[in-house]
Amino acid sequence: MKKILVTGAVGQIGSELTFALRKKYGEDKVIATDIRMPSDRDLRDSGPFEFLDCLDPHHITRVMQIHKADTIFHLAAVLSAIGETKPNQAWQVNVNGLYNILEAARQYHCSLFFPSSIGVFGNSTPKQNTPQETIQRPLTMYGVTKVTGELICNYYHKKFGLDSRGLRFPGIISYETEPGGGTTDYAVDIFFEAIKHKSYTCYLEKNCSLDMMYMPDAIRAMIELMEADPDNLKHRNAYNLTATNFTPAKISEEIKKHIPEFEISYQIDPARQAIADSWPDSIDDSCARKEWGWNHKYGIESMTKDMLDKISEKIARADKSQ
Ligand SMILES: NC(=O)c1ccc[n+]([C@@H]2O[C@H](COP(=O)([O-])OP(=O)(O)OC[C@H]3O[C@@H](n4cnc5c(N)ncnc54)[C@H](O)[C@@H]3O)[C@@H](O)[C@H]2O)c1
């Protein structure tokens, strides 16, 4: 990877990925793009930023001609919960946007990273230890677009030899940038509320089990997959991936070890609960571990401690600067 383009670079994952790529490959080698300007000055000032709407092929061509990227991390998307309120927009961005990016990657001979999701599974998928290859009949527009994305990325690999690679992310937990409207956002909000108010009202049921991953693991997974020897990649689009698994009740117990007064209550949002119920309880990511050496570093205990430490520091810094 010599010159890298990131779409959706202002989002929860894109902002941290951009910093990590700039640190590893050089600040001027990573072009951050989005339809929103970064509010974070560090992101804006640490390297090139371009306005790029992935729905407009002319934008993509212009940016590709100026910057001559050889690798694209295509993170622009509409997430699961928002996708259910705006299914048309989810289809446009997640499918037509991906198609435009795939075409650019084909024309300019780029490798492509595509983030899929546990949302590609549905009620007819085996729920425990969900295999790499299994039934994919999602009920959400988000899931439909992600299955379509996996298929078209594989098609471009087989038909045109495009080096496309993808991961089925579980819920991603982080503290730098707010999550963008997914079903697993509670697992981020709960930490901020625990520190600020010592309580949290959860919109998912207390025993709703979902796989999760801390952002440093997610960033490392993307970079390691894109650096992996292509000869070892049998599945490509997209690998099951996981790090840890918990329920709202379990994460609240973990938080209580650090903040004993913390209390969780429940006010179920039927829309997001229905999405979570259609997703696997746990994922088998042995293909990722075997084919390109995936290994997570953060489990629930180390992630909880780090999240609470980092959010406390962030709030203290913000209070000081006021
Ligand atoms: N965050 C998670 O828990 C999670 C889990 C599984 C998969 N994913 C996938 O990872 C990717 C990144 O997720 P995220 O959490 O950072 O999402 P996010 O919503 O935080 O960020 C998405 C970004 O895409 C941008 N965008 C929207 N429409 C666009 C367009 N037409 N052109 C260009 N940019 C556009 C938005 O402005 C936003 O900054 C997505 O593909 C998502 O489906 C995320």
The ligand as a MOL file (V3000), in Angstrom:
LIG
                    3D

  0  0  0     0  0            999 V3000
M  V30 BEGIN CTAB
M  V30 COUNTS 44 48 0 0 0
M  V30 BEGIN ATOM
M  V30 1 N -19.4040 0.6570 13.5090 0
M  V30 2 C -19.7690 -0.6160 13.5450 0
M  V30 3 O -20.0870 -1.1460 14.6170 0
M  V30 4 C -19.7540 -1.4320 12.2770 0
M  V30 5 C -20.0280 -2.8100 12.3600 0
M  V30 6 C -20.0410 -3.5570 11.1820 0
M  V30 7 C -19.7400 -2.9760 9.9570 0
M  V30 8 N -19.4730 -1.6240 9.9130 0 CHG=1
M  V30 9 C -19.1860 -1.0320 8.5990 0
M  V30 10 O -17.9840 -0.2760 8.6480 0
M  V30 11 C -18.0970 0.8660 7.7770 0
M  V30 12 C -17.8130 2.1370 8.5550 0
M  V30 13 O -18.7250 2.2160 9.6350 0
M  V30 14 P -18.7600 3.4300 10.6560 0
M  V30 15 O -19.2600 2.8950 11.9390 0
M  V30 16 O -17.4950 4.1740 10.6190 0 CHG=-1
M  V30 17 O -19.9470 4.2920 10.0160 0
M  V30 18 P -20.2900 5.8430 10.2590 0
M  V30 19 O -21.7660 5.9970 10.0090 0
M  V30 20 O -19.7300 6.3180 11.5440 0
M  V30 21 O -19.4820 6.5470 9.0690 0
M  V30 22 C -19.8780 6.4180 7.7220 0
M  V30 23 C -19.3810 7.6360 6.9780 0
M  V30 24 O -19.8170 7.5350 5.6040 0
M  V30 25 C -20.1040 8.8480 5.1740 0
M  V30 26 N -21.0180 8.7970 4.0090 0
M  V30 27 C -22.3470 8.5760 3.9960 0
M  V30 28 N -22.8160 8.6600 2.7470 0
M  V30 29 C -21.7580 8.9200 1.9460 0
M  V30 30 C -21.5980 9.1290 0.5530 0
M  V30 31 N -22.6440 9.1070 -0.2940 0
M  V30 32 N -20.3560 9.3470 0.0610 0
M  V30 33 C -19.2920 9.4030 0.9100 0
M  V30 34 N -19.3790 9.2480 2.2360 0
M  V30 35 C -20.5950 9.0070 2.7540 0
M  V30 36 C -20.7500 9.5350 6.3720 0
M  V30 37 O -20.6760 10.9590 6.2810 0
M  V30 38 C -19.9400 8.9620 7.5260 0
M  V30 39 O -18.8770 9.8260 7.9020 0
M  V30 40 C -19.5010 0.8100 7.1730 0
M  V30 41 O -19.4560 0.1730 5.9240 0
M  V30 42 C -20.2710 -0.0550 8.1440 0
M  V30 43 O -21.3390 -0.7070 7.5310 0
M  V30 44 C -19.4730 -0.8460 11.0380 0
M  V30 END ATOM
M  V30 BEGIN BOND
M  V30 1 1 1 2
M  V30 2 2 2 3
M  V30 3 1 2 4
M  V30 4 1 4 5
M  V30 5 2 4 44
M  V30 6 2 5 6
M  V30 7 1 6 7
M  V30 8 2 7 8
M  V30 9 1 8 9
M  V30 10 1 8 44
M  V30 11 1 9 10
M  V30 12 1 9 42
M  V30 13 1 10 11
M  V30 14 1 11 12
M  V30 15 1 11 40
M  V30 16 1 12 13
M  V30 17 1 13 14
M  V30 18 2 14 15
M  V30 19 1 14 16
M  V30 20 1 14 17
M  V30 21 1 17 18
M  V30 22 2 18 19
M  V30 23 1 18 20
M  V30 24 1 18 21
M  V30 25 1 21 22
M  V30 26 1 22 23
M  V30 27 1 23 24
M  V30 28 1 23 38
M  V30 29 1 24 25
M  V30 30 1 25 26
M  V30 31 1 25 36
M  V30 32 1 26 27
M  V30 33 1 26 35
M  V30 34 2 27 28
M  V30 35 1 28 29
M  V30 36 1 29 30
M  V30 37 2 29 35
M  V30 38 1 30 31
M  V30 39 2 30 32
M  V30 40 1 32 33
M  V30 41 2 33 34
M  V30 42 1 34 35
M  V30 43 1 36 37
M  V30 44 1 36 38
M  V30 45 1 38 39
M  V30 46 1 40 41
M  V30 47 1 40 42
M  V30 48 1 42 43
M  V30 END BOND
M  V30 END CTAB
M  END
